[in-house]
Amino acid sequence: QLYFRNAIMAFKCLTGRVPEYLSSQFIKREEISGRATRSSQMLNIPLFKSASGQRTFYYRTVSIWNSMDSCFKTLESVSAFKFNLKRKLVKDFMDS
């Protein structure tokens, strides 16, 4: 359930459906390096050395977003994102 909520929040942040103060925290790698590479559309992963830092909302959300398939990242609406994500999670659960 935590995965699902964080994935939805990441989608909202990256599609401008939340206030600016929240969405501005998520930085793409290309904004830092200035280069167009295969991973330039991924989010910059914060450097937390401690386990408690890696349990933060921000770290988990970035990790979840970077691990998602690109087909989820190009969806237009939150409802389509939720529907497709639920379908994938159920399929993954049934396959395991």
N, C-alpha and C positions, 0 to 999 in steps of 0.2 A: 504494500500500500504506500509505503514511503517512496519507493521507486516511482510509482505512478504519479504521486503528487509533485515530486521534484521534476519529473519530465514535463508535466503540464506547466509548471511555473517557468521552467527554462524556455519552453515554447512561447509562452506569453511575454517573457522578457525580451526574447530575440525578435519578436514580431511587433513590438511596440504597443502591447496591450496592458502595460503596467506603467506607473509613474516613472519619469525620467531618472529620479534618484536611484531607483532599483535597476532599471535596464542599463544604466551607464556603468554598472559594476562589471558587466560581462563584456570582455574585450576579445576580439578575434585575433588570432596569431598574426595575420597580415598587417594589422594596425601597429603591431610592435616591430616586426621585422621589415615591413615595407616591400616584401617579396611575394610573388604569386607562386606558391608551391602547392603540392597535393594536400597538404594539411593546413593551408592558409585560411580555410573557412572554419576550422575548428576553434574552439575557445581556448584562450590561454589558461593553463592550469596553474593555480596559485601554489606557491612553494610553502607548504606546511610540513615541517619535519616531525612534529609531534603527532601522536595518534589522536589527541583531542582536536587538533587543528584539522585533521582529515575527516572528522565527524561533523564539521560545520555544514550548514545549509549550502553555502557558496561552493565549497570544495566538492560536495556530493553532486550538486546540480551540474557543475561543469563536467565532472567525470561521466555522469549519465548522458549528458548531451553529446559529448564527444564519442561515446560508444554506440550511439544510435545510428541506424541505417539512414542514408541520405534521403530516402523516400519520405521519411517522417518530417524531415527538416524543410521540405518544400511545400507542405500542405498549406492551404489558404486559411482555414478556420480552426478555432479551438475544438469545435464539435467533431470535425473530421479527424483531427489529431487524436482526440480521446477515443473515438470509435476504432480507428486503426491500431492504436496502441493497445487497447483492451483485447482486440482480436489477436494481435501478435502475442500478448502475454498468455492468453488462454491456450493458443496453439503451442507455445513453448512448454506450458505446464502439461498439456496432454501428451506431448512428444517425450517428455522426460519420465 
